[in-house]
Amino acid sequence: MKQIIERELAALKADGRFRKIADQDTAADLIDLSSNDYLGLAARADLHDAFLDSEAARLPLSASASRLLAAKQSAFGSLERTLEDAYGRGRRALLFNSGYHANTGTIAALCGPNTIIIADKLVHASIIDGMKLSGARFERFRHNDTAHLRRLLEKAVREGLQPLIIVESVYSMDGDYAPLEEIAQLKSKLAPDGLLYVDEAHAVGVEGDAGLGLANTVNGVDVIIGTFGKALASVGAYAIVEPYMRDWLVNRSRSLIFSTALPPMQVAWTEFMFKTARAMDSERKHLRELSTRLGEILYRNGATDDAPGHIRPLITGDPVRAVKLSEALLREGFNVLPIRRPTVPPGTDRLRFSLSAALDIEQLKRLDGALSKVL
């Protein structure tokens, strides 16, 4: 076994696909373009101080049990009620320990013997793992190709199956948006008994009214998955579903039932950040302005994919070149990490530029010069 693993590791290194975990903080003078801290809240000392001065900061630092067994539930209930008030329409909220837990636990729980999952080709690995754990049959449609989705839906209905359609509202590697309205209309027309499941991990806090994402205003979306660990500068995730579905998840979602719950103090911080971020329209506006400028910079430097939002790729097509470009930009003062297969499909290896509202236009001007130099 050792020889096999060592041989595979050597192959990864030769192919430019070897990964390792950094053993120290990113240097303070580096401009970080790989973080998912989209609103720039994670290092805001004023927010930290405001929370630590509140009574909520005295809550326990461990739940000490799963959600179904924990003695202290008030922080969880408070955050879930805040989410329910925000999303409205009588829907319920259920907290999970992470986006990975939310996707694997929810997808597996929703699938029965008559379910077929129909998912976009570029959905996140946690969704793919949830599909596999469900044991259900699944199909993949070409990315954002609603004509292909239509054909798969029609085939599923002819076979008497109930589709569970899964997409992301903002795709994590390409930064493009799903055509949610069109997908919801297809579901309502062709498979009204099916479900539409939208992962909003990279939209929450950034997109939509008060940062509630893109799916909340689309009729026909049955499951919304949001996360706290990106724009909202915390940890954990949530599902927004109908009351009957929440009851089902509490009884059937293994990632919820068999995991120690998040620390109550952390949950209180999450509620504080969720409420705070809802009012941050100026940060969202600034982020859109930065995105427009970054798009212009990347286009001048050879980018062909024009994502509309805060995530933008520069495709290299080769993992070794992606690593070398990343290292060259690091020497110029920019932390832009390479993304390689299997995270992205073969031939689409890239640098992934991820923006934060904490950045400014001058820093992007410096990036423009650095890219021109290293390319």
Protein Blocks (a to p, Z undefined) as FASTA:
>chain_A
ZZmmmmmmmmmmmnopaccddfbdcdfkbccfkbcclnopmmmmklmmmmmmpmklmpcf
behiafklomblmlmmmmmmmmmmmngnoiacdddfbfklmmmmmmmmmpcfkbccdddf
kbcfklmmmmmmnopacddddehilklmmmmmmmmmmnopacdddddfbdfklopacdfk
lmmmmmmmmmmmbccdddfklmgojgojehnajklmpghiabdcddfklmnopadddddd
dfklmmmmmmmmmklmmgccddfklmmmmmmmmmmmmmmmmlmmmmmmmmmmmmmmmmmn
opabdcfblbdcddehiaklmmmmmmmmmmnopacdddddfkbcghiaccdddddfkbcf
klmmmmmmmmmmmZZ
